[in-house]
Amino acid sequence: MIRKRLAGFGMAVLGLGFVLPAAPASAAPALLVRDGRTEPAFSYEEAVRETVYVETPMDSDHDGRRDRVAVAVMRPAETRNGMRVATIMKATPYTGRVTPSTVPDPGVFSDWYDEYFVPRGYAAVEVEVQGTGASEGCPTTGGREDVRSATAAIDWLNGRARATHADGSAAVADWSTGAVGMIGLSYDGTLAEAAAAQGVKGLRTIVPEGAISSWYDYARDQGIAYAGSLGNRYPEYQANRVISENALAKCGDVLAKLGDRAADDSAEYTPFWAERNYRRHVSRVRASVLLAQGLNDTKVRGRQFAEWWQGLEDADVPRKLWLHNGGHEDPLVTGAGAWQETLHRWMDYWLYDLDNGIMREPRVTVQQADNSWQTSANWPHPDSRPVRMWFGPADSSAVGTLGDTPATGATQTFTDDPARNEAEMIANPSVGVPYRLAYLTPPLTRPTRLSGTPEVSVRMTSTSTSTPLTALLVDYGPAAPGTSAPQPESADLFAPAPRGKPTKTPIVTRGSVDVKNRDSVTRPSPVRPGQAYTVSWRLHATDYVFPAGHRIAVVIVGNDKDYVTVDPAAKSVTVDLGLSNVVLPLAN
């Protein structure tokens, strides 16, 4: 577990120390601050550990009583003597099934935040959202009830909600300054974004890591469900994964309705998914945001961070972005001490108002393929520009081209083969095969950075009324097209991880669309065989450097069983090359 490997990541302490009152002047205990950072001054072993049950404004299990959510608290022992502290908070459904008699152990936290921040004068708080752990109610997979579990805990920390201990005695957070920073990976970070989108007072900052900003884009790609369980009553499936034994007996109807409302038959964007789209309310965000994302995350993909980031920019929210070479994991795995220091300074600045200079530094940090770190003023990279490349017919080596001018009058046809996997789809682009179209640039004369969201547009006709289209953006090396140089796996969990870890294929990013959703994911449009349509769709955002000598390629197929659910009816698609292209956000 990450938290047990924390000891190796110490920080240098320089300069003279001073103390900063964390409470009114009458309180004796105080923070220890050196060089703009809080320093360890409080005993982790002697910290106060307690569990409280916070009353929420909802009754998600319809039993006639307001749900109470269980909150584990750890805070410096000095808070017994009048010290008031800020809070590092995680809300999570992943506490495991428990029996009605189980009480969560406030001495066991699931991440490393308690070990690191409590000695530095923070409280650590872990919220079990409704219907999970020892909390009452029913889980709703990102619904408004999940959000209320988190915001109720913030309200309690600010004196706006009631709570009790297990014995019924009142629990008052008189030790809390009211300043809260939410953090978490995956679902936990998702709840941080959801809470921030409510504009709840007291939530000063959030640190979402690999978080979902729209559940529709997590389960669907522009009218097609993702492969696996995400396409089969996913909200019900997820709620069943986290529900407690106590809630299970009460929540059967609630969970069934989650699956009924998921629109699996059409994979369209419905009011159910709109409720779980936190980007719609990004203008309400009052908290600052330190956003982290793994560039090799195949679970929570690039659209999640990119569109949330753009919304934050539009709303002028104070923010920083950290893109690392890892997958769906804590940035500590790839960023180690650099990430920990950034997070520490971020929390000190936003929760204790320590002017440590972090907001005067570059806004964006990106880990490169060689594991070095590069900073920039914004993302996509300020030097990135949209470059349109037109699909061209095969050259003398039978490789389709990406070029500056349209290939007027030329068409190409492929026949979908649902049985093919991605490795087959991208293999040997110089060989013509019936189930794909491939278009490549000439070898690059210098490294070329892609930073942002690629978009493909094709003019096409189909022989079927149901037509999926998939685009794969591929990096073909000069030695063996369709392969990438192997990279060694590190045995050290905290060593910088190589990009791809290593990759089996050189696919940089991908995206799919159902042609019936070419105009809208809310309102489908019929597809008539033989009729021409212009279909545009986004690939997932990323940041990637194509090495000199490599070739950028777009591979067009129908079904992609490795990525989205398969439409089994085989079909032929004809593409008009003169009206088909890709727009790549490129620097250099």
C-alpha positions as CSV (number, residue, x, y, z in Angstrom):
1,M,0.0,0.0,0.0
2,I,1.3,3.5,-0.9
3,R,0.8,4.9,2.6
4,K,3.2,2.4,4.1
5,R,6.0,3.4,1.7
6,L,5.8,7.1,2.6
7,A,8.8,7.3,4.8
8,G,11.2,7.5,2.0
9,F,9.9,10.8,0.8
10,G,11.2,13.3,3.2
11,M,11.6,17.1,2.5
12,A,14.5,19.3,3.2
13,V,13.9,21.9,5.9
14,L,15.8,25.1,5.4
15,G,16.0,28.4,7.1
16,L,14.6,29.6,10.5
17,G,11.3,28.4,11.8
18,F,8.4,30.4,13.2
19,V,4.9,29.5,14.5
20,L,1.7,30.5,12.9
21,P,-1.5,30.6,15.0
22,A,-4.1,28.1,13.8
23,A,-6.7,29.6,16.0
24,P,-7.6,32.8,17.8
25,A,-4.8,34.4,19.8
26,S,-6.1,32.8,23.0
27,A,-5.2,29.3,21.8
28,A,-1.7,28.1,22.9
29,P,-0.9,25.3,20.4
30,A,0.3,26.5,17.0
31,L,1.6,25.3,13.7
32,L,5.3,25.1,13.0
33,V,6.2,26.9,9.7
34,R,9.6,27.0,8.0
35,D,10.2,28.6,4.6
36,G,6.5,28.8,3.9
37,R,5.7,25.2,4.7
38,T,4.1,23.5,7.7
39,E,6.5,21.2,9.4
40,P,5.9,18.0,11.5
41,A,5.3,19.2,15.1
42,F,2.5,17.0,16.2
43,S,2.4,13.4,17.2
44,Y,0.8,11.0,14.8
45,E,0.6,8.3,17.5
46,E,-1.2,10.5,20.0
47,A,-3.6,12.0,17.5
48,V,-7.3,12.1,18.4
49,R,-9.2,9.3,16.5
50,E,-12.9,9.3,16.4
51,T,-15.9,8.3,14.3
52,V,-18.9,10.6,13.9
53,Y,-22.2,10.2,12.1
54,V,-23.2,13.3,10.1
55,E,-26.9,13.9,9.3
56,T,-27.6,14.6,5.7
57,P,-30.6,16.4,4.1
58,M,-31.7,13.2,2.2
59,D,-33.4,9.9,2.7
60,S,-32.0,7.8,-0.2
61,D,-33.2,4.5,1.2
62,H,-36.8,5.8,1.7
63,D,-37.0,4.6,5.3
64,G,-38.5,7.8,6.6
65,R,-35.3,9.0,8.3
66,R,-32.5,11.2,7.1
67,D,-29.4,9.3,6.1
68,R,-26.4,9.5,8.4
69,V,-23.0,9.1,6.9
70,A,-20.0,7.7,8.8
71,V,-17.0,10.0,9.0
72,A,-13.6,8.9,10.4
73,V,-11.6,11.7,11.9
74,M,-7.9,12.0,12.9
75,R,-6.6,15.3,14.3
76,P,-3.7,16.5,16.4
77,A,-4.1,15.9,20.1
78,E,-3.5,19.7,20.6
79,T,-7.0,20.2,19.2
80,R,-8.3,19.1,22.6
81,N,-6.7,22.3,24.0
82,G,-8.2,24.9,21.7
83,M,-6.1,24.5,18.6
84,R,-8.2,24.7,15.4
85,V,-6.9,23.1,12.2
86,A,-7.8,22.8,8.5
87,T,-8.9,19.5,7.1
88,I,-7.7,17.1,4.3
89,M,-10.8,15.2,3.4
90,K,-11.5,12.2,1.2
91,A,-15.0,11.0,0.4
92,T,-15.2,7.4,-0.9
93,P,-17.5,4.5,-1.5
94,Y,-14.6,2.0,-1.3
95,T,-14.7,1.0,2.3
96,G,-15.9,-2.6,1.8
97,R,-19.1,-4.3,2.8
98,V,-19.8,-4.2,6.5
99,T,-22.4,-5.6,8.9
100,P,-24.8,-3.3,10.7
101,S,-22.7,-3.6,13.9
102,T,-19.4,-2.7,12.3
103,V,-18.0,0.7,13.3
104,P,-15.3,2.1,11.0
105,D,-11.8,2.3,12.6
106,P,-10.8,5.9,12.6
107,G,-7.2,4.8,13.1
108,V,-7.1,3.1,9.7
109,F,-7.1,5.4,6.7
110,S,-6.9,4.1,3.1
111,D,-4.3,6.5,1.8
112,W,-1.1,8.2,3.0
113,Y,-2.6,11.6,3.7
114,D,-3.2,11.0,7.4
115,E,0.4,10.0,8.1
116,Y,1.8,13.0,6.2
117,F,-0.6,15.8,7.1
118,V,-1.7,15.2,10.7
119,P,1.9,15.7,12.0
120,R,1.9,19.0,10.1
121,G,-1.1,20.3,11.8
122,Y,-4.0,19.1,9.7
123,A,-7.0,16.9,10.4
124,A,-7.6,13.9,8.1
125,V,-11.2,13.0,7.4
126,E,-12.5,10.1,5.5
127,V,-16.2,10.0,4.6
128,E,-18.1,6.8,3.7
129,V,-20.7,7.9,1.2
130,Q,-24.3,6.8,1.7
131,G,-25.0,3.1,1.4
132,T,-21.4,2.1,1.9
133,G,-19.4,1.2,4.9
134,A,-21.2,2.1,8.1
135,S,-23.3,4.9,6.4
136,E,-27.0,4.8,5.9
137,G,-28.8,5.1,2.6
138,C,-28.3,3.7,-0.9
139,P,-25.4,4.3,-3.3
140,T,-26.3,6.0,-6.5
141,T,-23.1,5.9,-8.7
142,G,-22.3,9.6,-8.9
143,G,-25.9,10.9,-8.4
144,R,-26.9,13.9,-6.2
145,E,-27.0,11.7,-3.1
146,D,-23.3,10.9,-3.4
147,V,-22.6,14.6,-3.6
148,R,-24.7,15.3,-0.6
149,S,-22.8,12.8,1.5
150,A,-19.6,14.8,0.8
151,T,-21.1,18.3,1.2
152,A,-22.9,17.3,4.5
153,A,-19.4,16.4,6.0
154,I,-18.1,19.8,4.8
155,D,-21.2,21.5,6.4
156,W,-20.4,19.7,9.7
157,L,-16.8,20.9,9.6
158,N,-18.2,24.4,9.2
159,G,-20.9,24.1,12.0
160,R,-23.8,23.9,9.6
161,A,-24.8,20.2,10.1
162,R,-25.4,18.0,13.1
163,A,-23.5,14.8,14.0
164,T,-23.3,12.3,16.8
165,H,-21.0,9.6,18.1
166,A,-22.0,6.0,18.1
167,D,-23.4,6.4,21.6
168,G,-25.7,9.2,20.5
169,S,-23.7,12.0,22.1
170,A,-23.3,15.2,20.1
171,A,-20.2,15.5,17.9
172,V,-19.1,19.1,17.3
173,A,-16.2,20.1,15.1
174,D,-15.2,23.0,17.3
175,W,-11.6,22.1,16.4
176,S,-12.1,22.9,12.7
177,T,-11.2,26.2,11.0
178,G,-13.8,25.3,8.4
179,A,-11.2,25.2,5.6
180,V,-11.4,21.9,3.7
181,G,-9.3,20.5,0.9
182,M,-10.8,17.4,-0.8
183,I,-8.5,14.9,-2.5
184,G,-8.7,11.5,-4.0
185,L,-8.1,9.1,-6.9
186,S,-10.8,7.9,-9.3
187,Y,-14.3,7.8,-7.7
188,D,-12.9,9.7,-4.7
189,G,-11.6,12.5,-6.9
190,T,-14.8,12.4,-8.8
191,L,-16.7,13.2,-5.5
192,A,-14.3,16.1,-5.0
193,E,-15.2,17.6,-8.4
194,A,-18.9,17.0,-7.7
195,A,-18.8,18.7,-4.4
196,A,-16.9,21.7,-5.8
197,A,-19.5,22.0,-8.6
198,Q,-22.0,22.7,-5.8
199,G,-20.1,25.7,-4.7
200,V,-20.3,24.5,-1.0
201,K,-18.8,27.1,1.4
202,G,-15.7,26.0,3.3
203,L,-14.4,23.8,0.4
204,R,-11.2,25.8,-0.3
205,T,-9.5,23.5,-2.7
206,I,-9.8,20.1,-4.4
207,V,-7.2,17.7,-5.8
208,P,-8.9,15.3,-8.2
209,E,-6.6,12.5,-9.4
210,G,-7.8,10.5,-12.5
211,A,-11.3,11.8,-11.7
212,I,-14.6,11.5,-13.7
213,S,-16.1,14.9,-14.6
214,S,-18.9,13.3,-16.7
215,W,-20.1,9.8,-16.0
216,Y,-21.5,9.6,-19.6
217,D,-18.1,10.0,-21.0
218,Y,-16.8,7.4,-18.5
219,A,-19.3,4.8,-19.7
220,R,-19.9,5.9,-23.3
221,D,-18.0,7.4,-26.3
222,Q,-20.3,9.5,-28.5
223,G,-23.2,7.1,-28.7
224,I,-21.3,3.8,-28.1
225,A,-20.9,2.1,-24.8
226,Y,-17.4,1.1,-23.7
227,A,-16.4,-2.5,-23.7
228,G,-17.1,-4.7,-20.7
229,S,-19.3,-4.0,-17.7
230,L,-19.4,-0.3,-18.5
231,G,-21.9,-1.0,-21.2
232,N,-24.2,-3.3,-19.2
233,R,-26.4,-1.6,-16.6
234,Y,-23.2,0.0,-15.4
235,P,-24.6,2.3,-12.7
236,E,-26.4,-0.6,-11.0
237,Y,-23.3,-2.8,-11.4
238,Q,-21.1,-0.1,-9.7
239,A,-23.5,0.5,-6.9
240,N,-23.6,-3.2,-6.1
241,R,-19.8,-3.3,-5.9
242,V,-19.7,-0.8,-3.1
243,I,-23.0,-1.3,-1.2
244,S,-22.8,-2.4,2.5
245,E,-24.6,-5.5,3.7
246,N,-26.9,-3.3,5.8
247,A,-27.9,-1.2,2.8
248,L,-28.3,-4.2,0.5
249,A,-31.5,-5.3,2.1
250,K,-33.1,-1.9,1.6
251,C,-31.8,-0.7,-1.8
252,G,-32.8,-3.3,-4.3
253,D,-35.4,-1.1,-6.0
254,V,-33.0,1.9,-6.0
255,L,-30.2,0.0,-7.6
256,A,-32.5,-1.6,-10.2
257,K,-33.7,1.9,-11.2
258,L,-30.1,3.0,-11.7
259,G,-29.7,0.3,-14.3
260,D,-33.1,1.0,-15.9
261,R,-32.2,4.6,-16.4
262,A,-28.8,4.0,-18.0
263,A,-30.1,3.9,-21.6
264,D,-28.1,0.9,-22.5
265,D,-30.2,0.2,-25.6
266,S,-29.2,3.5,-27.3
267,A,-26.1,4.7,-25.3
268,E,-27.5,8.2,-25.6
269,Y,-27.1,11.1,-23.2
270,T,-30.2,11.3,-21.1
271,P,-31.2,13.4,-18.0
272,F,-29.8,10.5,-15.9
273,W,-26.4,11.2,-17.3
274,A,-26.9,15.0,-17.2
275,E,-27.3,14.7,-13.4
276,R,-23.9,13.1,-13.4
277,N,-22.2,15.6,-15.6
278,Y,-20.4,18.0,-13.2
279,R,-19.0,20.1,-16.0
280,R,-22.5,21.6,-16.4
281,H,-22.0,23.4,-13.1
282,V,-18.3,24.3,-13.3
283,S,-19.2,28.0,-13.1
284,R,-20.3,27.3,-9.5
285,V,-16.8,26.2,-8.4
286,R,-15.4,28.4,-5.7
287,A,-12.6,26.1,-4.7
288,S,-9.2,26.1,-6.4
289,V,-8.2,23.0,-8.3
290,L,-5.0,21.0,-8.5
291,L,-5.9,18.5,-11.2
292,A,-3.8,15.3,-11.8
293,Q,-4.1,12.8,-14.6
294,G,-2.2,9.8,-15.9
295,L,-1.4,10.1,-19.6
296,N,-1.6,6.3,-19.8
297,D,-4.9,6.0,-17.9
298,T,-7.1,3.6,-19.9
299,K,-9.9,3.7,-17.3
300,V,-10.5,7.4,-16.8
301,R,-9.5,8.8,-20.2
302,G,-8.3,12.1,-21.4
303,R,-11.6,13.8,-22.1
304,Q,-12.4,13.8,-18.4
305,F,-9.5,16.0,-17.4
306,A,-9.4,18.1,-20.6
307,E,-13.0,19.3,-20.6
308,W,-13.0,19.9,-16.9
309,W,-9.8,21.9,-17.2
310,Q,-11.3,24.0,-20.1
311,G,-14.4,24.7,-18.0
312,L,-12.2,25.8,-15.1
313,E,-10.4,28.2,-17.4
314,D,-13.6,29.6,-18.8
315,A,-14.8,30.2,-15.2
316,D,-11.4,31.7,-14.2
317,V,-10.9,29.2,-11.4
318,P,-7.4,29.2,-9.7
319,R,-5.9,26.0,-10.9
320,K,-2.8,23.8,-11.7
321,L,-2.5,20.8,-13.8
322,W,-0.2,17.8,-13.3
323,L,0.1,15.2,-16.1
324,H,2.2,12.2,-15.3
325,N,3.3,9.1,-17.2
326,G,1.3,6.7,-15.0
327,G,-2.0,5.0,-15.5
328,H,-5.0,5.0,-13.1
329,E,-2.9,5.6,-10.0
330,D,-1.8,8.1,-7.3
331,P,0.6,10.6,-8.9
332,L,2.9,9.7,-6.0
333,V,3.8,6.5,-7.9
334,T,5.4,8.4,-10.8
335,G,6.0,11.8,-9.3
336,A,7.2,10.7,-5.9
337,G,8.7,13.6,-3.9
338,A,8.0,16.2,-6.6
339,W,4.2,15.4,-6.4
340,Q,4.2,15.3,-2.6
341,E,6.0,18.6,-2.3
342,T,3.6,20.2,-4.8
343,L,0.6,18.8,-2.9
344,H,1.9,19.9,0.4
345,R,2.6,23.5,-0.7
346,W,-0.8,23.6,-2.4
347,M,-2.6,22.7,0.7
348,D,-0.5,25.1,2.8
349,Y,-1.3,27.9,0.5
350,W,-5.1,27.3,0.2
351,L,-5.9,26.1,3.6
352,Y,-3.5,28.0,5.8
353,D,-2.9,31.1,3.6
354,L,0.9,30.5,3.5
355,D,2.4,32.6,0.7
356,N,4.9,30.0,-0.5
357,G,5.0,31.1,-4.2
358,I,3.2,28.2,-5.7
359,M,0.6,30.4,-7.5
360,R,3.4,32.4,-9.1
361,E,4.9,29.2,-10.7
362,P,4.0,27.8,-14.1
363,R,0.4,26.5,-14.1
364,V,1.1,23.1,-15.9
365,T,3.6,20.3,-15.2
366,V,3.9,17.5,-17.8
367,Q,6.1,14.4,-17.5
368,Q,7.9,13.6,-20.7
369,A,8.6,10.2,-22.3
370,D,12.1,10.2,-20.7
371,N,10.5,10.9,-17.3
372,S,11.7,14.4,-17.1
373,W,9.3,17.2,-16.2
374,Q,8.4,20.2,-18.3
375,T,6.4,23.2,-17.2
376,S,4.2,25.6,-19.2
377,A,1.9,28.5,-18.7
378,N,-1.2,26.5,-19.7
379,W,-2.6,23.4,-21.4
380,P,-2.9,22.5,-24.2
381,H,0.7,23.7,-24.6
382,P,0.7,27.4,-25.6
383,D,2.7,26.6,-28.8
384,S,0.1,24.0,-29.9
385,R,-1.8,24.9,-33.0
386,P,-4.6,23.0,-34.9
387,V,-3.1,21.3,-38.0
388,R,-5.4,19.9,-40.5
389,M,-4.2,16.8,-42.4
390,W,-6.1,15.4,-45.3
391,F,-6.5,11.7,-46.0
392,G,-4.8,10.7,-49.3
393,P,-4.7,7.6,-51.4
394,A,-2.0,5.0,-51.1
395,D,1.5,6.0,-52.2
396,S,4.0,3.8,-54.0
397,S,4.4,1.6,-50.9
398,A,0.6,1.1,-50.5
399,V,0.5,3.4,-47.5
400,G,-2.3,6.0,-47.4
401,T,-1.1,9.5,-46.8
402,L,-1.8,12.5,-44.5
403,G,-1.1,15.6,-46.4
404,D,-1.7,19.3,-46.8
405,T,-4.2,19.2,-49.6
406,P,-7.4,17.2,-50.2
407,A,-7.4,14.2,-52.6
408,T,-10.3,15.4,-54.7
409,G,-12.4,12.7,-56.3
410,A,-10.7,9.7,-54.5
411,T,-12.6,7.2,-52.4
412,Q,-11.6,4.2,-50.3
413,T,-13.8,1.4,-48.8
414,F,-13.3,-0.9,-45.9
415,T,-15.5,-3.8,-44.6
416,D,-15.9,-3.9,-40.8
417,D,-14.6,-7.1,-39.1
418,P,-15.8,-7.2,-35.5
419,A,-13.4,-10.0,-34.7
420,R,-10.3,-8.0,-35.2
421,N,-8.4,-6.6,-32.2
422,E,-6.4,-3.3,-32.1
423,A,-3.0,-5.1,-32.6
424,E,-4.3,-6.5,-35.9
425,M,-5.9,-3.2,-36.9
426,I,-2.6,-1.3,-36.8
427,A,-0.2,-4.0,-37.9
428,N,1.8,-3.5,-41.1
429,P,0.3,-0.3,-42.5
430,S,2.1,-0.8,-45.8
431,V,-0.1,-3.9,-46.5
432,G,-3.6,-3.3,-47.7
433,V,-6.3,-5.2,-45.7
434,P,-10.0,-5.1,-46.1
435,Y,-11.0,-4.1,-42.5
436,R,-9.2,-0.8,-42.1
437,L,-7.9,2.4,-43.8
438,A,-4.6,3.8,-42.8
439,Y,-3.1,7.2,-43.5
440,L,0.5,8.2,-42.5
441,T,2.7,11.3,-42.6
442,P,6.2,11.1,-44.1
443,P,8.9,10.5,-41.4
444,L,9.1,13.5,-39.1
445,T,12.2,15.6,-39.4
446,R,12.1,16.6,-35.8
447,P,10.2,15.7,-32.5
448,T,6.6,16.9,-32.8
449,R,4.4,17.4,-29.7
450,L,0.7,16.7,-29.7
451,S,-1.0,18.6,-26.9
452,G,-4.8,18.7,-26.8
453,T,-7.8,16.9,-28.4
454,P,-7.5,15.5,-31.9
455,E,-10.7,15.5,-34.1
456,V,-11.4,13.3,-37.1
457,S,-14.0,14.2,-39.8
458,V,-15.0,11.9,-42.6
459,R,-17.5,12.1,-45.5
460,M,-18.9,8.6,-45.7
461,T,-21.6,6.2,-46.9
462,S,-22.5,2.9,-45.3
463,T,-24.3,-0.2,-46.4
464,S,-25.9,-0.5,-42.9
465,T,-28.4,1.6,-40.9
466,S,-26.1,1.0,-37.8
467,T,-22.5,2.1,-38.2
468,P,-19.8,2.6,-35.6
469,L,-16.6,4.4,-36.6
470,T,-13.4,4.3,-34.7
471,A,-10.2,6.3,-35.2
472,L,-6.8,5.2,-33.8
473,L,-4.0,7.8,-33.7
474,V,-0.8,5.8,-34.0
475,D,2.9,6.4,-33.7
476,Y,4.8,4.2,-36.2
477,G,8.5,3.9,-35.6
478,P,11.0,3.7,-38.4
479,A,12.3,0.2,-37.7
480,A,9.2,-1.9,-37.6
481,P,5.9,-0.2,-38.4
482,G,3.2,-1.3,-35.9
483,T,5.6,-1.8,-33.0
484,S,7.3,0.4,-30.5
485,A,10.6,0.0,-28.8
486,P,10.3,-2.1,-25.6
487,Q,11.0,-0.3,-22.3
488,P,12.1,-2.0,-19.1
489,E,9.7,-2.4,-16.2
490,S,11.1,-1.0,-12.9
491,A,10.9,-3.2,-9.9
492,D,10.7,-0.2,-7.6
493,L,7.2,1.0,-7.2
494,F,8.3,4.6,-6.6
495,A,10.8,4.8,-9.4
496,P,9.7,7.0,-12.3
497,A,7.7,4.7,-14.6
498,P,8.4,4.6,-18.3
499,R,5.7,5.9,-20.6
500,G,3.4,3.1,-21.6
501,K,4.8,0.8,-18.8
502,P,5.7,-0.5,-21.5
503,T,3.2,-0.2,-24.3
504,K,2.2,-3.2,-26.4
505,T,1.1,-1.0,-29.3
506,P,2.0,2.5,-30.3
507,I,-1.6,3.8,-30.1
508,V,-1.4,7.3,-28.8
509,T,-5.2,7.9,-28.4
510,R,-8.5,6.8,-29.9
511,G,-12.1,7.7,-30.2
512,S,-15.4,6.2,-31.5
513,V,-18.8,7.4,-32.6
514,D,-22.1,5.9,-33.6
515,V,-23.0,7.5,-36.9
516,K,-26.6,7.9,-35.7
517,N,-25.2,10.3,-33.1
518,R,-23.2,12.3,-35.6
519,D,-25.1,15.4,-34.8
520,S,-26.1,14.8,-31.1
521,V,-25.6,12.3,-28.3
522,T,-29.1,13.3,-27.1
523,R,-31.1,13.0,-30.3
524,P,-30.1,10.3,-32.8
525,S,-30.5,10.8,-36.5
526,P,-31.3,7.9,-38.8
527,V,-28.7,6.4,-41.1
528,R,-29.8,5.5,-44.6
529,P,-27.7,3.0,-46.6
530,G,-26.0,4.7,-49.5
531,Q,-26.6,8.2,-48.3
532,A,-23.5,10.4,-47.7
533,Y,-22.9,11.9,-44.2
534,T,-20.2,14.1,-42.7
535,V,-19.3,12.6,-39.4
536,S,-16.9,14.4,-37.0
537,W,-15.8,13.0,-33.6
538,R,-13.2,13.7,-30.9
539,L,-10.4,11.4,-29.8
540,H,-9.3,11.5,-26.2
541,A,-7.1,14.4,-25.2
542,T,-3.5,13.6,-24.5
543,D,0.0,15.1,-24.4
544,Y,2.6,13.1,-26.5
545,V,5.8,13.6,-28.4
546,F,6.3,11.8,-31.7
547,P,10.1,11.3,-32.1
548,A,12.0,12.4,-35.1
549,G,11.9,9.7,-37.8
550,H,8.5,8.4,-36.7
551,R,5.3,8.7,-38.7
552,I,1.9,10.0,-37.4
553,A,-0.9,7.8,-38.6
554,V,-4.7,7.7,-38.4
555,V,-6.3,4.2,-38.7
556,I,-10.0,4.2,-39.5
557,V,-12.1,1.1,-38.6
558,G,-15.6,0.3,-37.6
559,N,-15.9,-1.8,-34.5
560,D,-13.1,-1.9,-31.9
561,K,-13.7,-4.7,-29.5
562,D,-10.8,-3.7,-27.3
563,Y,-12.4,-0.3,-26.7
564,V,-16.2,-0.2,-27.2
565,T,-19.0,-2.7,-27.4
566,V,-19.4,-4.5,-30.7
567,D,-22.2,-4.0,-33.2
568,P,-22.1,-7.4,-34.7
569,A,-23.7,-6.6,-38.1
570,A,-20.8,-6.4,-40.6
571,K,-20.9,-3.4,-42.9
572,S,-18.9,-1.6,-45.6
573,V,-18.0,2.0,-45.3
574,T,-16.8,4.2,-48.2
575,V,-14.8,7.3,-47.4
576,D,-14.6,10.3,-49.6
577,L,-10.9,11.3,-49.2
578,G,-11.3,14.8,-50.6
579,L,-13.7,15.7,-47.7
580,S,-12.0,13.6,-44.9
581,N,-9.3,14.8,-42.5
582,V,-7.9,14.9,-39.0
583,V,-7.1,18.0,-37.0
584,L,-4.2,17.5,-34.7
585,P,-3.1,20.1,-32.0
586,L,0.6,20.1,-32.7
587,A,3.6,22.1,-31.5
588,N,7.0,22.1,-33.3
